Amino acid sequence: MTEAVRKDWLRYRSTAPGLDWAEAAFVGHRFSPHRHDTYAIGVTTQGLQAFRYRGAARLSGPGDAFFLHPDEVHDGGPGTEEGLGYRIVYVDPARIAEALDGGPLPFVKDPVAHAGEIAAAVAAVFPHPDDPCEELRETDVLCALAAVLAKVSGRPAQAAAPPDATLIGLRDRLAARCTEGFSMAVLERETGRDRFTLARQFRRAYGVSPSRFVTLRRLERSRRMIAEGRGLAETAAAAGFADQAHLTRQFRAAYGTTPGRWRDLLDAA
């Protein structure tokens, strides 16, 4: 087996209707000119990526984001002998339009950018493989990707507005039922608004997405239970996490330490 074959690999998954992701590393492989009918939003993770797009040669280095528009011819491969690595998401333009509440589709003039928020939006599509799939999170991910496209394309941001009774009621409902899974169809019926409108308005009003709000309420409940002396596995189940490992990942991401260490610090006080 040659060195190039040994090092060339690709993972590809469908996360939700109209939303797929891939991650790859290539040394010898190069894609010939092609086009697809989705937005492609990616981040180069290592090496140098070289591609032709809209009649010009482009380069994307580690940490750079890149954008490919639907039905635009492009190729791609390593820019040096060291190869390249990247993460990329493919989004149906119809889902972007839905998440932005209509209007023209975003057009990003420069196909390579250096914004950390783009990398964060792409990374959010790649959950831990053991984390459960939740509709609330799927909607938030699509909204975040659409918002990034809109911002980079120069579309004016919508101003925040005070929450109305519907948003206040939704926030209260999410907090009270945070241990449950949420059906977006049910939330749409209960509020009379579509899922993307709810997600956009909730973030503008409260500064956090609905799914993140739910996760933080679950973590608040976990901290209280740990302080009461409850076991970690019992806490994870009662707070709405899939298992103790799921609790640990989310706890560390929010608080910078594990729930076990948090418990030890409380016991030492």
Secondary structure, DSSP 8 states (H G I E B T S, - for coil): --HHHHH-EEEEEEEETTEEEEEEEESS--EEEE--SSEEEEEEEEE-EEEEETTEEEEE-TT-EEEE-TT--EEEEESSTT-EEEEEEEE-HHHHHHHTTSSS----SSSEE--HHHHHHHHTTS--TTS---HHHHHHHHHHHHHHHHHHTT----------HHHHHHHHHHHHTTTS---HHHHHHHHTS-HHHHHHHHHHHHSS-HHHHHHHHHHHHHHHHHHTT--HHHHHHHHT-SSHHHHHHHHHHHHSS-HHHHHHHHHH-
